């Protein structure tokens, strides 16, 4: 169960010599903006034909974040993930030192199709408006350049998620994900395959976005293919980072940090990571019953055992006192991550705070709804009603108006 549940735009493999312009000549084969559904065959990404990058060496998140030669990890998952945070923060600081201010470039003109890139961004915006209404509403307060870039990242994350969570998931293999990662390398190297890739390629050329969180999200998809149990929270934390914490690291370079903020760049990124972890833990707690019906248990096995519970209790959907006590502890942990995330949202640029506050406030309310359902997340789906959203959104907007702290209080 990954973080996003959207429409299906299944990726195709990119062959040698295929360019953005060549793909566009096929017309609207890649995307039907009126239906937002898959119009591309999965055949090539499923069957093979991926290519090597960087002089024949394939990139792999596992080499960057996981193991020693013996297969044993020498750090906790949190320590390993924070290394990615530091790399992304360093990238942003290098660019800011060289330019003093984040420079956003205008559309890259495509010979013969001057409006093509704008159309690609518009289609990303249509998808975001259709499937993430509240968040999309918040992006309207952002500058046009930042808003379009967020749309492009959102769409890439959805496409990636649908590889293992969508209708065609049964056809996806680890090799197919390797080819999707190769295609990601092409996007970052300015060789997009289709229009939606083109929007992301333009985005990463204009903003200091590191490729590692994107690779890490693909690794989360690999984990979904091979793993349906998590021994402890350390393992679950790494999974939550892969499929959701990465989104925060992708987004902060776009949203920007307020010029008056006294917080360190690393601490703001760490808060963004915490929000992703909190959101994914909330997803997991909300979807226990749904995941169980798919044979999956995204809960720490050691903590279940300590509570006197087992997978059988989950598959049977038993709401007992033991289950309630267990759930209270899990909800408490998720709220701690939301609390950590709050410290960083205020440090974002003023125009970018509202969509993040809205996400934080509304997602945290899902935990309240689980409690209101007497911890029955087997047969009752916790959701925030429209009336409660209408009450919560003005609160989120008011929070977005609070300026950054005057002192460097957000330190790690």
HUKA-V526154 format. One record per residue. SS is DSSP state (H for helix, E for strand, L for the rest). PSI is psi as a letter, one per 40 degrees, with the letter a starting at -180 (none if undefined). NEAR is the number of other ideal C-beta (glycine too) atoms within 12 Angstrom. Layout:
((SS | PSI | NEAR) (SS | PSI | NEAR))
This chain:
((L | h | 40) (L | i | 41) (L | d | 43) (L | i | 37) (L | g | 21) (L | a | 30) (L | i | 34) (L | h | 31) (L | g | 40) (L | h | 37) (L | i | 47) (L | i | 34) (L | i | 31) (L | h | 34) (L | i | 21) (L | h | 15) (L | e | 12) (L | h | 24) (L | i | 24) (H | d | 33) (H | d | 21) (H | d | 22) (H | d | 33) (H | d | 29) (L | e | 18) (L | e | 20) (L | b | 12) (L | f | 20) (L | d | 18) (L | d | 35) (E | h | 36) (L | h | 20) (L | e | 23) (L | d | 13) (L | d | 16) (L | f | 28) (L | i | 22) (E | h | 25) (L | e | 24) (L | h | 31) (L | i | 18) (L | e | 29) (H | d | 17) (H | d | 25) (H | d | 33) (H | d | 28) (H | e | 17) (L | a | 17) (L | e | 21) (L | i | 31) (L | i | 26) (L | i | 18) (L | i | 25) (L | g | 15) (L | f | 8) (L | e | 9) (L | h | 12) (L | h | 23) (L | i | 32) (L | h | 25) (H | d | 34) (H | d | 25) (H | d | 16) (H | d | 20) (H | e | 34) (L | c | 27) (L | i | 18) (L | i | 12) (L | d | 9) (L | e | 7) (L | e | 9) (L | h | 9) (L | i | 20) (L | e | 15) (L | i | 17) (L | i | 18) (H | d | 32) (H | d | 28) (H | d | 19) (H | d | 31) (H | d | 42) (H | d | 28) (H | d | 29) (H | d | 41) (H | d | 40) (H | d | 25) (H | d | 28) (H | d | 39) (H | d | 35) (H | d | 22) (H | d | 29) (H | d | 32) (H | d | 23) (H | d | 17) (H | d | 24) (H | d | 21) (H | d | 14) (H | d | 13) (H | e | 16) (L | d | 10) (L | i | 13) (L | h | 31) (L | h | 16) (L | h | 25) (L | i | 18) (L | i | 16) (L | i | 25) (L | h | 24) (L | h | 14) (E | h | 25) (L | h | 12) (L | e | 11) (E | g | 22) (L | d | 13) (L | e | 16) (H | d | 27) (H | d | 35) (H | d | 25) (H | d | 25) (H | d | 40) (H | d | 38) (H | d | 26) (H | d | 35) (H | d | 45) (H | d | 33) (H | d | 29) (H | d | 41) (H | d | 39) (H | d | 25) (H | d | 23) (H | e | 27) (L | g | 33) (H | d | 19) (H | d | 30) (H | d | 40) (H | d | 28) (H | d | 23) (H | d | 35) (H | e | 38) (L | e | 24) (L | e | 28) (L | i | 33) (L | i | 22) (H | d | 20) (H | d | 28) (H | d | 33) (H | d | 35) (H | d | 39) (H | d | 41) (H | d | 45) (H | d | 41) (H | d | 44) (H | d | 45) (H | d | 43) (H | d | 46) (H | d | 47) (H | d | 46) (H | d | 36) (H | d | 47) (H | d | 49) (H | d | 40) (H | e | 36) (H | d | 46) (H | e | 40) (H | e | 34) (L | a | 28) (L | d | 17) (L | e | 26) (H | d | 24) (H | e | 15) (H | e | 22) (L | h | 33) (L | i | 24) (H | d | 24) (H | d | 22) (H | d | 35) (H | d | 37) (H | d | 34) (H | d | 35) (H | d | 42) (H | d | 40) (H | d | 37) (H | d | 42) (H | d | 43) (H | d | 32) (H | d | 37) (H | d | 38) (H | d | 30) (L | e | 21) (L | f | 20) (L | g | 29) (L | i | 39) (L | d | 41) (L | a | 42) (H | d | 43) (H | d | 49) (H | d | 43) (H | d | 41) (H | d | 44) (H | d | 46) (H | d | 39) (H | d | 37) (H | d | 42) (H | e | 33) (H | e | 26) (H | d | 30) (L | i | 36) (L | g | 34) (L | h | 37) (L | i | 30) (L | d | 34) (H | d | 36) (H | d | 45) (H | d | 39) (H | d | 38) (H | d | 48) (H | d | 45) (H | d | 43) (H | d | 42) (H | d | 44) (H | d | 42) (H | d | 32) (H | d | 34) (H | d | 33) (H | d | 25) (H | e | 16) (L | h | 25) (L | e | 20) (L | i | 24) (E | h | 30) (L | d | 20) (L | i | 20) (H | d | 30) (H | d | 23) (H | d | 28) (H | d | 39) (H | d | 35) (H | d | 38) (H | d | 43) (H | d | 45) (H | d | 48) (H | d | 45) (H | e | 42) (H | d | 45) (H | d | 48) (H | d | 49) (H | d | 43) (H | d | 46) (H | d | 49) (H | d | 41) (H | d | 47) (H | d | 50) (H | d | 40) (H | d | 41) (H | d | 46) (L | i | 36) (E | h | 38) (L | h | 28) (L | d | 17) (L | e | 17) (L | h | 31) (L | e | 21) (L | i | 32) (L | i | 26) (H | d | 38) (H | d | 31) (H | d | 32) (H | d | 47) (H | d | 46) (H | d | 37) (H | d | 43) (H | d | 51) (H | d | 45) (H | d | 42) (H | d | 46) (H | d | 50) (H | d | 45) (H | d | 44) (H | d | 39) (H | d | 41) (H | d | 46) (H | d | 41) (H | d | 35) (H | d | 42) (H | d | 44) (H | d | 39) (L | f | 32) (H | d | 42) (H | d | 31) (H | d | 26) (H | d | 28) (H | d | 27) (L | e | 17) (L | e | 20) (L | e | 15) (L | i | 28) (L | h | 31) (L | f | 43) (L | i | 41) (E | h | 28) (H | d | 24) (H | d | 19) (H | d | 26) (H | d | 31) (H | d | 17) (H | d | 17) (L | e | 24) (L | f | 16) (L | i | 31) (L | i | 23) (H | d | 23) (H | d | 13) (H | d | 25) (H | d | 35) (H | d | 19) (H | e | 17) (L | f | 21) (L | h | 25) (L | g | 25) (L | i | 21) (H | d | 16) (H | d | 22) (H | d | 31) (H | d | 22) (H | d | 20) (H | d | 32) (H | d | 37) (H | d | 21) (H | d | 25) (H | d | 35) (H | d | 34) (H | d | 20) (H | d | 30) (H | d | 41) (H | d | 29) (H | d | 21) (H | d | 39) (H | d | 36) (H | d | 20) (H | d | 29) (H | d | 41) (H | d | 31) (H | d | 31) (H | d | 47) (H | d | 45) (L | d | 34) (L | e | 42) (E | i | 46) (L | i | 32) (H | d | 29) (H | e | 25) (H | e | 40) (H | d | 38) (H | d | 36) (H | d | 40) (H | d | 47) (H | d | 37) (H | d | 37) (H | d | 46) (H | d | 45) (H | d | 38) (H | d | 36) (H | d | 40) (H | d | 36) (H | d | 33) (H | d | 37) (H | d | 37) (H | d | 26) (H | d | 27) (H | d | 39) (H | d | 25) (H | d | 19) (L | e | 25) (L | f | 19) (L | f | 33) (L | g | 24) (L | f | 39) (L | d | 29) (L | e | 18) (L | h | 21) (L | h | 19) (L | h | 35) (L | i | 23) (L | h | 28) (L | i | 16) (H | d | 13) (H | d | 11) (H | d | 21) (H | d | 24) (H | d | 16) (H | d | 17) (H | d | 27) (H | d | 29) (H | d | 17) (H | d | 22) (H | d | 33) (H | d | 24) (H | d | 16) (H | d | 26) (H | e | 34) (L | e | 18) (L | h | 21) (L | i | 18) (L | i | 29) (L | i | 23) (L | e | 15) (L | i | 12) (L | g | 18) (L | e | 19) (L | g | 32) (L | i | 18) (L | none | 24))
